[in-house]
Amino acid sequence: MPLRRIALAAVVLAGAALPAAALDLSALSEAEREAFRAEVRAYLLENPEVLMEAIAVLESREAAAQEQADRQAVTENLQAIENDGISWVGGNPEGDVTLVEFMDYRCGYCRRAFETVEELVEGDGNIRFVLKEFPILGPQSELASRFAIAVHQIHGDDAYKDVHDALMTFQGDITPEALGRLAEALALDPEPVLARMDAPEVTAIIAQNRALANRLGITGTPTFVLGGRMVRGFVPLEAMEALVEQARSEG
């Protein structure tokens, strides 16, 4: 457990246990300050479980503050998150709940979440699902996203979904040659797609998604936006289902 977190928890503990005036350490003499430290140390040694309680309180406060900040950021950027006019929209386009995923094709947790999200969206039947290309794991991630976006721009939604699914399960290095073979396997002419990958229109989408992620404080994948809140990382199916129902009840 990080020493900084333990120290912060001790401050929380001291703040809860002592009168306000006693916390003004600057008003204490050196001897009084040393006595205060000794009292806190002795108490913690005799009651170590209280420190864990204080850490739990600190973590709860931090989580609440993060959720509040997330909700404000989502509210301020809702149009760009859910209806930017360029991102792929699947599931039920008229669904009563919108689930947005920021993803990277080279992200192991995104790959792990892939089947879960597919099962969630298909099983529910009333979720509007939006994908945000957010390549953050190096050149191969960016190549994959550029390829998927180029396919979307040239061939439309169905072809994009086919490519997305294929890239989520792709084994091996992402190279232009590998992407060309993938296009052929999906009955797509690879040359126009590969030629478009460096087009300004493709670059603009990636830049737009990165700027949006920056405003939302998103630094990892997968990150989901659902019902006004952000969910960071892989979430099992049952937990995702519960979050969807919560979003419905709050909506």
C-alpha positions as CSV (number, residue, x, y, z in Angstrom):
1,M,0.0,0.0,0.0
2,P,1.6,3.4,-1.0
3,L,3.0,5.3,1.9
4,R,1.3,8.5,0.7
5,R,-2.1,6.9,1.0
6,I,-1.3,5.7,4.5
7,A,-0.2,9.2,5.4
8,L,-3.4,10.7,4.0
9,A,-5.5,8.2,5.8
10,A,-3.7,9.1,9.0
11,V,-4.6,12.7,8.4
12,V,-8.3,11.7,7.8
13,L,-8.2,9.7,11.1
14,A,-6.6,12.5,13.0
15,G,-9.2,15.0,11.6
16,A,-12.1,12.8,12.6
17,A,-10.7,12.1,16.1
18,L,-9.4,15.5,17.3
19,P,-10.9,18.9,17.8
20,A,-10.4,21.4,15.0
21,A,-8.1,23.6,17.1
22,A,-5.8,20.6,17.8
23,L,-5.1,20.2,14.1
24,D,-3.3,23.5,13.8
25,L,0.2,22.1,14.0
26,S,1.7,25.4,13.2
27,A,0.4,26.7,16.6
28,L,2.1,23.9,18.5
29,S,5.5,24.0,20.0
30,E,8.0,21.5,18.9
31,A,7.5,19.4,22.0
32,E,3.7,19.5,21.6
33,R,4.1,18.5,18.0
34,E,6.3,15.6,18.9
35,A,3.8,14.5,21.6
36,F,1.0,14.7,19.0
37,R,2.9,12.5,16.6
38,A,3.6,10.0,19.3
39,E,0.0,9.8,20.4
40,V,-1.1,9.2,16.8
41,R,1.5,6.6,16.3
42,A,0.7,4.8,19.5
43,Y,-3.0,4.8,18.7
44,L,-2.4,3.4,15.2
45,L,-0.2,0.6,16.6
46,E,-2.8,-0.3,19.1
47,N,-5.7,-0.1,16.7
48,P,-4.4,-0.9,13.2
49,E,-7.9,-1.7,11.9
50,V,-8.8,2.0,12.3
51,L,-6.2,2.9,9.7
52,M,-7.9,0.5,7.2
53,E,-11.2,2.2,8.0
54,A,-9.7,5.6,7.4
55,I,-8.2,4.4,4.1
56,A,-11.6,3.1,3.1
57,V,-13.1,6.5,3.9
58,L,-10.5,8.3,1.9
59,E,-11.0,6.0,-1.1
60,S,-14.8,6.5,-0.9
61,R,-14.3,10.3,-0.9
62,E,-11.9,10.1,-3.8
63,A,-14.3,7.9,-5.8
64,A,-17.3,10.2,-5.1
65,A,-15.2,13.2,-6.2
66,Q,-14.1,11.4,-9.4
67,E,-17.7,10.4,-10.2
68,Q,-18.9,13.9,-9.8
69,A,-16.1,15.2,-12.0
70,D,-16.9,12.5,-14.6
71,R,-20.6,13.3,-14.7
72,Q,-19.9,17.0,-15.2
73,A,-17.4,16.3,-18.0
74,V,-19.9,13.9,-19.7
75,T,-22.7,16.5,-19.5
76,E,-20.5,19.2,-21.0
77,N,-19.5,17.0,-23.9
78,L,-22.6,14.8,-24.4
79,Q,-23.2,15.8,-28.0
80,A,-19.6,14.9,-29.0
81,I,-19.8,11.7,-27.1
82,E,-23.1,10.3,-28.3
83,N,-23.9,12.1,-31.6
84,D,-20.7,13.4,-33.3
85,G,-22.1,12.2,-36.8
86,I,-18.9,10.3,-37.7
87,S,-18.6,7.5,-35.2
88,W,-20.0,4.0,-36.0
89,V,-23.4,3.5,-34.3
90,G,-24.7,-0.1,-33.8
91,G,-27.0,-2.1,-31.6
92,N,-30.4,-0.5,-31.7
93,P,-30.0,3.0,-33.2
94,E,-33.3,4.0,-31.5
95,G,-32.4,2.4,-28.2
96,D,-33.3,4.0,-24.9
97,V,-29.8,3.8,-23.5
98,T,-26.5,4.8,-25.3
99,L,-23.3,3.0,-24.5
100,V,-20.1,4.5,-25.9
101,E,-16.8,2.7,-25.9
102,F,-13.3,4.3,-26.4
103,M,-11.2,1.4,-27.6
104,D,-7.8,0.3,-29.0
105,Y,-7.4,-2.8,-31.2
106,R,-4.2,-3.7,-29.5
107,C,-5.6,-3.4,-26.0
108,G,-5.9,-6.8,-24.2
109,Y,-8.7,-5.6,-22.0
110,C,-10.6,-4.2,-25.0
111,R,-10.3,-7.7,-26.6
112,R,-11.5,-9.2,-23.4
113,A,-14.4,-6.8,-23.2
114,F,-15.3,-7.4,-26.9
115,E,-17.4,-10.5,-26.5
116,T,-19.0,-9.2,-23.3
117,V,-20.1,-6.0,-25.0
118,E,-21.4,-8.0,-28.0
119,E,-23.4,-10.2,-25.7
120,L,-24.7,-7.3,-23.7
121,V,-25.9,-5.3,-26.8
122,E,-27.4,-8.3,-28.6
123,G,-29.0,-9.7,-25.5
124,D,-30.6,-6.5,-24.4
125,G,-31.9,-5.4,-27.8
126,N,-32.5,-1.8,-26.7
127,I,-28.9,-0.4,-26.4
128,R,-27.6,2.2,-28.9
129,F,-23.9,1.3,-29.2
130,V,-21.2,3.9,-30.3
131,L,-17.6,3.1,-31.0
132,K,-14.8,5.6,-30.6
133,E,-11.5,4.8,-32.3
134,F,-8.9,5.7,-29.6
135,P,-5.4,4.3,-30.6
136,I,-3.0,4.9,-27.7
137,L,-0.8,1.8,-27.7
138,G,1.6,2.7,-30.5
139,P,2.0,2.6,-34.2
140,Q,0.2,-0.7,-34.8
141,S,-2.8,0.6,-32.9
142,E,-2.9,3.7,-35.1
143,L,-2.6,1.6,-38.3
144,A,-5.5,-0.5,-37.2
145,S,-7.7,2.5,-36.4
146,R,-6.8,4.2,-39.6
147,F,-7.7,1.1,-41.5
148,A,-11.1,0.7,-39.8
149,I,-11.9,4.4,-40.2
150,A,-11.0,4.3,-43.9
151,V,-13.2,1.2,-44.4
152,H,-16.0,3.0,-42.7
153,Q,-15.7,6.1,-44.9
154,I,-15.5,4.1,-48.1
155,H,-17.7,1.1,-47.5
156,G,-20.1,2.2,-44.7
157,D,-21.4,0.7,-41.4
158,D,-21.6,-3.0,-42.2
159,A,-18.1,-3.2,-43.6
160,Y,-16.8,-1.3,-40.6
161,K,-18.4,-3.7,-38.2
162,D,-16.9,-6.6,-40.1
163,V,-13.4,-5.0,-39.9
164,H,-13.8,-4.1,-36.3
165,D,-14.7,-7.6,-35.3
166,A,-11.8,-9.0,-37.3
167,L,-9.3,-6.6,-35.8
168,M,-10.5,-7.4,-32.3
169,T,-9.6,-11.0,-32.8
170,F,-6.6,-10.5,-35.1
171,Q,-3.5,-12.4,-34.2
172,G,0.0,-11.1,-35.2
173,D,1.5,-7.8,-36.1
174,I,-0.6,-5.1,-37.7
175,T,1.2,-4.0,-40.9
176,P,-0.1,-2.6,-44.2
177,E,0.5,-6.0,-45.8
178,A,-1.5,-7.8,-43.1
179,L,-4.3,-5.2,-43.4
180,G,-4.4,-5.7,-47.2
181,R,-4.8,-9.4,-46.7
182,L,-7.6,-8.8,-44.2
183,A,-9.4,-6.5,-46.6
184,E,-9.3,-9.2,-49.3
185,A,-10.5,-11.8,-46.8
186,L,-13.6,-9.6,-46.2
187,A,-14.1,-9.1,-49.9
188,L,-12.9,-5.5,-49.9
189,D,-10.6,-4.0,-52.5
190,P,-7.5,-3.2,-50.4
191,E,-5.9,-0.5,-52.5
192,P,-8.5,2.3,-52.0
193,V,-8.6,1.5,-48.3
194,L,-4.9,1.5,-47.8
195,A,-4.6,4.7,-49.9
196,R,-7.1,6.5,-47.7
197,M,-5.6,5.6,-44.4
198,D,-3.4,8.7,-44.3
199,A,-6.1,11.0,-45.6
200,P,-6.8,14.2,-43.6
201,E,-10.4,13.0,-43.1
202,V,-9.1,10.0,-41.2
203,T,-6.5,11.9,-39.3
204,A,-9.2,14.4,-38.2
205,I,-11.3,11.7,-36.6
206,I,-8.5,10.3,-34.6
207,A,-7.5,13.8,-33.5
208,Q,-11.1,14.6,-32.6
209,N,-11.5,11.5,-30.5
210,R,-8.2,12.1,-28.7
211,A,-9.2,15.7,-27.9
212,L,-12.6,14.5,-26.6
213,A,-10.8,11.8,-24.4
214,N,-8.5,14.5,-23.1
215,R,-11.5,16.7,-22.1
216,L,-13.1,13.7,-20.4
217,G,-9.9,12.7,-18.6
218,I,-9.7,9.3,-20.4
219,T,-6.2,7.9,-20.5
220,G,-6.8,4.1,-20.9
221,T,-8.9,1.6,-22.8
222,P,-11.5,0.4,-22.7
223,T,-13.4,3.3,-21.3
224,F,-17.2,3.3,-21.5
225,V,-19.6,6.2,-21.2
226,L,-23.1,5.1,-20.0
227,G,-25.9,7.0,-18.5
228,G,-23.9,10.1,-17.6
229,R,-21.0,8.2,-16.0
230,M,-17.7,6.8,-17.1
231,V,-16.7,3.2,-16.5
232,R,-13.0,2.6,-16.8
233,G,-11.6,-0.8,-17.7
234,F,-13.1,-4.3,-18.3
235,V,-16.4,-5.0,-16.6
236,P,-18.0,-8.4,-16.4
237,L,-21.4,-9.0,-18.1
238,E,-23.6,-9.0,-15.0
239,A,-22.1,-5.7,-13.8
240,M,-22.6,-4.1,-17.2
241,E,-26.2,-5.3,-17.2
242,A,-26.7,-3.7,-13.8
243,L,-25.1,-0.4,-15.1
244,V,-27.5,-0.4,-18.1
245,E,-30.5,-0.9,-15.8
246,Q,-29.3,1.9,-13.5
247,A,-28.9,4.2,-16.5
248,R,-32.4,3.4,-17.6
249,S,-33.8,4.1,-14.1
250,E,-31.9,7.4,-14.0
251,G,-32.8,8.4,-17.5
